[in-house]
Amino acid sequence: MTPTIITKGIKAGEAMQDYVMEKLKGLLSYSQDSIRSITVRLSDTNRIKKGLKKRCLIQLELPGLPSIVVTKFASDVQGAIDSAMHHASGLLNKTLSKVKDIPHTSLPLYFNKPWLLAV
């Protein structure tokens, strides 16, 4: 799977793309089959009051589950990427562990209502 990297106001050359791919390898190493698509958006914002100018938004599309979207701001692009990857990794672990804890051996809801089956 090739992630989509979108930039706005930031020059993302080969080095930046390699940095994002290196960080994504850790995220994809154990959960590659659980992710349908990855979008990484890097942008330069005007948040001068706090000094946080760079934004990294990571969107993970999971099959059959809601998307995981993480947005982090930092003073430099690498800091925003690191923070967003760390947060996205934690949310992905939490989401996948909850899915694995659901018992899949229970009967569907309509089997518990015999009046629905009598046709």
C-alpha positions in Angstrom: 0.0 0.0 0.0 1.3 3.4 -0.9 0.2 6.3 1.3 -1.0 9.5 -0.2 1.1 12.5 0.9 -0.5 15.9 0.3 1.3 19.2 1.1 0.0 22.7 1.2 2.5 25.5 1.8 5.4 23.1 2.5 8.0 22.0 0.0 8.1 18.2 0.4 11.0 16.8 -1.4 12.4 13.3 -1.5 13.9 13.7 2.0 10.5 14.6 3.5 8.7 11.8 1.7 11.4 9.3 2.9 10.9 10.6 6.4 7.1 10.0 6.3 7.6 6.6 4.8 10.1 5.6 7.4 7.7 6.7 10.2 4.8 4.8 8.5 6.8 1.6 8.4 6.4 1.3 12.1 2.7 1.9 11.9 2.3 -0.6 9.0 4.5 -3.4 10.3 1.9 -5.2 12.4 -1.4 -3.9 11.0 -0.9 -3.6 7.3 -3.9 -5.9 6.5 -6.1 -3.9 8.8 -5.7 -0.5 6.9 -7.3 0.2 3.6 -5.7 3.5 2.8 -3.5 6.2 4.5 -3.5 9.9 3.8 -0.9 12.2 5.3 -1.6 16.0 4.9 1.2 18.4 5.7 0.4 22.1 5.8 1.8 25.4 7.0 -0.8 27.3 9.1 -0.7 30.8 10.6 -0.9 30.0 14.3 1.5 32.6 15.4 0.0 33.1 18.8 1.2 29.7 20.1 4.2 29.4 17.8 2.8 26.2 16.2 2.9 26.7 12.5 3.1 23.2 10.9 0.2 20.8 10.8 0.2 17.0 10.2 -3.1 15.3 9.6 -3.2 11.5 9.3 -6.3 9.7 8.1 -6.4 5.9 8.3 -9.3 4.1 6.5 -10.2 0.8 8.1 -12.4 -1.7 6.4 -15.8 -1.9 8.2 -14.8 0.6 10.9 -14.8 4.4 11.2 -11.8 6.3 10.0 -9.1 7.3 12.4 -8.1 11.0 11.9 -5.3 12.6 13.9 -4.3 16.2 13.6 -1.2 17.6 15.4 0.5 21.0 15.3 4.2 21.7 16.0 6.8 24.3 15.3 8.5 22.1 12.7 7.3 19.5 10.2 9.2 16.6 11.7 7.8 17.3 15.2 4.2 17.4 13.8 4.8 14.1 11.9 6.3 12.4 14.9 3.5 13.5 17.2 0.7 12.6 14.8 2.3 9.1 14.0 2.6 8.4 17.8 -1.0 9.4 18.4 -2.3 7.5 15.3 -0.4 4.4 16.4 -2.0 4.4 19.8 -5.5 4.9 18.4 -5.0 2.2 15.8 -3.8 -0.3 18.6 -6.8 0.6 20.7 -9.3 0.3 17.9 -8.0 -3.0 16.7 -7.8 -4.5 20.2 -11.5 -3.6 20.7 -12.4 -5.3 17.5 -10.5 -8.4 18.5 -12.3 -8.5 21.9 -15.8 -8.6 20.3 -17.1 -12.2 20.5 -18.0 -13.3 16.9 -19.7 -16.5 18.0 -22.9 -14.9 19.2 -26.1 -15.2 17.1 -27.4 -12.2 15.2 -30.1 -10.2 17.0 -33.0 -11.5 14.8 -32.3 -15.1 15.8 -33.3 -14.2 19.4 -36.8 -13.1 18.2 -38.7 -16.2 16.9 -41.6 -14.2 15.6 -39.3 -12.8 12.9 -38.4 -16.3 11.7 -42.0 -17.6 11.4 -43.0 -16.7 7.9 
